[in-house]
């Protein structure tokens, strides 16, 4: 069996899990998410845990088994604790301002860049760090990647938008006068 797929998911206090056919819904203090479990994957919700099973050891079923378990585990974590992603904006004159559900970025272009946050994602900006928070891990990653795509970090001075845990490999630059 899949090492990821066979591990049961513990349901913390304050989280309610409901099922309707192959649709699994999770509701908690941070939000409500749902996922359609593939038809070949079976699941049981009992005694504050969720467990998954598959019919056989075909490669496609093994992949769906682990994926379904990981998606539901992320839903439970997101609805109870939530996910956050921190982006650092590095560069002279590079700024961000959060206004409601919109982020206004000044990134050295001739015009300011405005990014509309999707429903379920919130943002705060302080001291060059843009913190994004959401219950849906996949949506949070997509929003962070979309914002980073406006000005990825460059290898010479490190200017741009980078993830807080990202390490930029720096280049030396021109070697003038060396022989």
Residue pairs with C-beta under 8 A, 6 or more apart in sequence:
1 54
1 65
2 54
2 62
2 65
2 66
2 69
4 66
4 69
4 70
5 52
5 54
5 62
5 65
5 66
5 68
5 69
6 51
6 52
7 69
8 49
8 50
8 51
9 49
9 50
9 51
9 69
9 72
9 73
9 76
10 48
10 49
11 17
11 45
11 48
11 49
11 50
11 76
12 76
12 80
14 28
14 29
14 80
15 26
15 27
15 28
15 76
15 79
15 80
16 26
16 27
16 28
17 24
17 25
17 26
17 27
17 45
17 50
17 76
18 24
18 25
18 27
19 25
19 43
19 45
22 36
22 37
22 38
22 39
23 34
23 35
23 36
23 37
24 34
24 35
24 36
24 37
24 43
24 45
24 50
24 72
24 75
25 32
25 33
25 34
26 32
26 33
26 34
26 72
26 75
26 76
26 79
27 79
28 76
28 79
28 80
28 135
29 79
29 80
30 78
30 79
30 80
30 81
30 82
30 135
31 78
31 79
31 82
31 120
31 134
31 135
31 136
32 79
33 75
33 78
33 79
33 135
33 136
34 75
35 68
35 71
35 72
35 75
37 43
37 52
37 68
37 72
38 64
38 68
40 54
40 55
40 61
40 64
41 52
41 53
41 54
41 61
41 64
41 65
41 68
42 52
42 53
42 54
42 55
43 50
43 51
43 52
43 53
43 68
43 72
44 50
44 51
44 53
50 72
50 76
52 65
52 68
52 69
52 72
53 65
54 61
54 62
54 64
54 65
55 61
74 137
74 138
75 135
75 136
77 83
77 137
78 134
78 135
78 136
78 137
79 135
82 133
82 134
82 135
83 133
83 134
83 135
83 136
83 137
83 140
84 131
84 132
84 133
84 140
85 131
85 132
85 140
85 141
85 143
85 144
85 163
86 129
86 130
86 131
86 132
86 163
86 164
86 165
87 129
87 130
87 131
87 132
87 144
87 147
87 148
87 161
87 162
87 163
87 164
88 128
88 129
88 130
88 161
88 162
88 163
88 164
89 95
89 96
89 105
89 107
89 128
89 129
89 130
89 161
90 128
90 153
90 158
90 159
90 160
90 161
90 162
91 107
91 108
91 151
91 157
91 159
91 160
92 159
93 106
93 108
94 105
94 106
94 107
94 108
94 151
94 159
94 160
94 161
95 105
95 106
96 103
96 104
96 105
96 106
96 125
96 130
97 103
97 104
97 125
98 104
98 123
98 124
98 125
98 130
101 116
101 117
101 119
102 114
102 115
102 116
102 117
103 114
103 115
103 117
103 123
103 125
103 130
103 147
104 112
104 113
104 114
105 112
105 113
105 114
105 115
105 147
105 150
106 112
106 113
107 113
107 150
107 151
107 161
108 151
113 150
115 146
115 147
115 150
117 123
117 143
118 139
118 143
120 134
120 135
120 136
120 139
121 132
121 133
121 134
121 139
121 140
121 143
122 132
122 133
122 134
123 130
123 131
123 132
123 133
124 130
124 131
124 133
125 131
129 164
130 147
130 161
132 140
132 143
132 144
132 147
133 140
134 140
134 143
144 163
147 161
148 161
148 162
148 163
150 161
151 159
151 160
151 161
152 160
152 161
152 162
153 159
153 160
153 161
153 162
153 166
153 168
154 160
155 168
155 169
155 170
155 171
156 170
156 171
156 173
158 168
158 170
162 168
